[in-house]
Amino acid sequence: MIFFNPHVRRFARRRQLLEAGALGLGLSLMSPVLRAQQVLQTQQSQLTPLQPASPAEVQAIIQGFLKGAQPSETGLRLDMPVLGDNPAAVPVKAVLEMPITPDSYCEELIILAEGNPRPLACRFQFTPLAGTTEVAVRLRLIDTQTIRALARMNDGQCLMAHNRITVTAGGCGM
């Protein structure tokens, strides 16, 4: 014996009307997973490859940080590997080798990844209460490049350290 449910036909008709209206508005009633896949494919087709920052952009960041001061290449150490075999997480450590006192301390330290699309990787600010100026970060690198650390002391003196790293494969989506 087959039972007839009048609501099934009504719901089917309602779905047909919804689909017709949604399609007329340019909408889709497809599943969220299929919709997400369609959006992702559209975005991937519109993406352009990541380009490293221009030398002028890197120089502008450095000059903005130095504020006209001439950096000294002693007193700041940059510890990092020579070969970045995992470019998605390259360990970088910047250490100020000068003693910290209330009269002489690092106010600000930045780390630049000069070959990345956004070269300013991180910025740190310190007070004399910090006791030390030592930071360790993991950077995502796009290509073989120079990593640069700049520190500004409270008396206006600037320190700089830089190392070159060879990256085996890009970690920024390349």
N, C-alpha and C positions, 0 to 999 in steps of 0.2 A: 504494500500500500504506500503510495507517494503522497506526502503532505505538501500542500502549496502554502508558501509563506508570502503574503502580499508585500511585506516589508523589504524582502530581498530585491524585488523589482524596483521599488521606490528608491532604495539606496543605490542601486546600480544606475538608475536614471540621474540621481543627484550627482554621482561621481562623473558621469558623462558631461553634465552641465558644468561642473567645477573644472574639469579638464578643458572644456571648450573655452570657458572664461579665462582660465589661467594661461592657456596658449595664446589667446587673443591679447593678453596683457604682456606676453613675452616671458611668463613664468613657467616653471617646470614643477610637476608633481612627482619627479623621480625620487628615489630613495636618497637620504642624506649622504650615504657612502658614494653612490654614483655621481651625485652632484659635486662632492668634494674632489673626486677624481677628475671630473670635467674642469673644475676651476683650476686645479693643480696643473693639468695639461696646458690650459690656456696661459697660465702664468709662466710656465717653463718655456713656452714658445716665445714669450715676450721678453725674457731675461736676456741681458747682454752680459758677456763675460766680465768678471771683476777686473778692473784695471788698477795698478798701483798708483799711489798718489804722485803728483808731479813734484819734481825737486823744488819748484817755487813754493808749493804748499808746505812742504816739510821745512824749508828755510823760513817761511813766515811764522810757523809755530815756534821754531827755535828762537828767532829774533824777538817774538812777542814774549817769550819766557825770559830771555836774557835782559831785556829792557836796556840795551846798549852796553851792558857789561861784557868784558872779555873773559871767557871761561878758562879756568885752569884745568889741566888734564891730570892733576894729582889730587889725591884726597878722596876720590870716589872710585869704587871698584865695582865692576859688573861681572858677575859670575854666571856663566851659561855654557851649554855644550857648543862645540864647534859644528857638530852635525845634528840637525833636528830630524830624527827618524820618525817622530810622531808630531807632525806639524800642527795638529789640533791642540796640543798641550805642551809647549816648549817651556821648560822651567827657566826663569830669569830671576836673578837676585842682585839687588843693588845695595851696597854697603858703604856708608860714610866712614872713612878711616880716621877722621879727626875726633878728638874727645869732645863730648857734649857738655857744655856748662851753661849756666843761665845767661852768660854774656855772649856765648858763641854756640849757636845751634842752627840746624837746617830748618828753614821755614817751609819749603816746598820742594818736592821732587817729582819729576815726570819721566816716563819711559816712552820712547818713540820706537815704533816698528816702521822704518822708513819705506819699506816696499809694500805695505798694506794699503788698501783703499782708504782707510781712516788711520793715519799714522800715529795719532796720539792714543797710545794704548791705555795709560792710566796716569792719574795725578794724585799725589799724597801731600797732606799738610801736617806739619808737626809743631809741637810746642817744646819748651825746654823740659817740661815734665815727662816727656816721652823717654828720656834717658838714653836712647839710641836712635840712630836713623838707619834702619835696615828693613827692606821690604823684599818679599818673595812673591812672584806671580807666575802664572802660566799663560803664555800668549798663544794665540792662534795666528799662524803665519801663512801667507799666501805663496811665498817664493823665497829663494835665497836673497838675503838682504842684510842691512846693517841695523843693529839694535843700539839705541843711544839712550843714555840716562843723563839727565841734567838736574843739578841741585842748586837751590838758591839759599844762601846763608842769611841770617838776620842782619848782617852788616852790609849786605848787597853783593858780596863776593859770590861768583858762580863757579860751579865745578862741573866737569863733563867727563864721561867715560863712554866708549863705544866698542863694540865687537861685531864681527861679521859672522853670520851663521849660514850654513849650507842646508837647505831644506830638500828632502828627497821627493816629496809630493805635497801639493798645496792643501792646506787645511781650511781654506775659506770657500769651499765649494767648487774648486777647480779640479 
